[in-house]
Amino acid sequence: MAEGKRPLLTDEGIQVSATCPVIISASRATDLPAYYADWFIHRLKKGYVRWINSFNPHLPYYVSFEDTRAIVFWSKNPLPMFPHLDYLDSLGLVYYFQVTLTDYGSEGLEPGVPPLDERLSTFIRLSERVGRDRMIWRFDPVLLTRTLDMGTLLSRIAYIGERIAPYTEKFVFSFVDTSYSKVKKQAGIWQFRTPDPDEKEKFIKEIIRMNRTWGISLASCADEAVYGPEIEHNKCVDDALLRMIGHHDSALIRYLDAHPGKDPGQRPACTCIKSKDIGQYDTCLHGCVYCYATDHAKAQVQYEKHLSSPEADTITGDTFGQQRRTDRDIQSYLL
């Protein structure tokens, strides 16, 4: 199976050209399971989405699900996906969840996420439903503040690990990256920072020690540093995991065989294989102050637009006419 472009008839009855990815990422750009689960399932039934490029928002990009065989979900609160799991299974889709479970509630850094114990309960329930091999625990990002030292942070990680280690097979971490303009600004306001080398060394040592009890895989995300044989470089969009949980899907296996290697569109340190992300920046309502992908004021406006047209072919509910320039422009940029 090779990815390509095919004609697509939109909701408005307009024929366009759409890309047909085999692997969908849902999503690095927003918490799609938490806020847009119903929208996603509706669009899956419709067969396509119109993705908006934040750097060129007036030019349409159509994504067809015709060839989609696998979906990677990213979320801090996947609870709204529960009613839709049977439908995903009925389509024969291969999917897994990357669930970020951090604990910065006392610092006020994640104002929109549910209380930690509720999120732990959701993680456990979802693992019991889909299997621990399809549940990745992310502690992302690792950061410190004036009042949160490494010892306290590690005690919080230990609490989470004690609860969910039996329900996952991997722990993934990354240290906060303040090189993003949004993150750098918020770091100055909220006084958070990345750990220094000694603190990172303590972090690695302690999670390795904790893992003697957990017994799961440990991995760093998009990090060029080598932390020793116990810490692997993670692939968030992971061909090895997709092969394992999707071994029955011959079309997916053929695609993975034909498309080895990392996604060239990701950061140099990222080892993910190729996928198409269908999320959109500035649409997540969690309000996490360290987020590189969201202007929180814009997100509130975008979500109101979504609620006004919850089944539109874009997350934000923008109609084709709102995004359209001219027929000539559109034909020049259809992908």
Secondary structure, 3 states (H helix, E strand, C coil): CCCCEEEEECCCCCEEEEECCCEEEECCCCCHHHHCHHHHHHHHHHCEEEECCCCCCCCCEEEECCCCCEEEEEECCCHHHHHHHHHHHHCCCEEEEEEECCCCCCCCCCCCCCCHHHHHHHHHHHHHHHCHHHEEEEEEEECEECCCCHHHHHHHHHHHHHHHHHHCCEEEEEECCCCCHHHHHHHHHHCEECCCHHHHHHHHHHHHHHHHHHCCEEEECCCCCCCCCCEEECCCCCHHHHHHHCCCCHHHHHHHHHCCCCCCCCCCCCCCCCCEECCCCCCCCCCCCCCCCCCHHHHHHHHHHHHHCCCCCCCCCCCHHHHCCCHHHHHHHCC
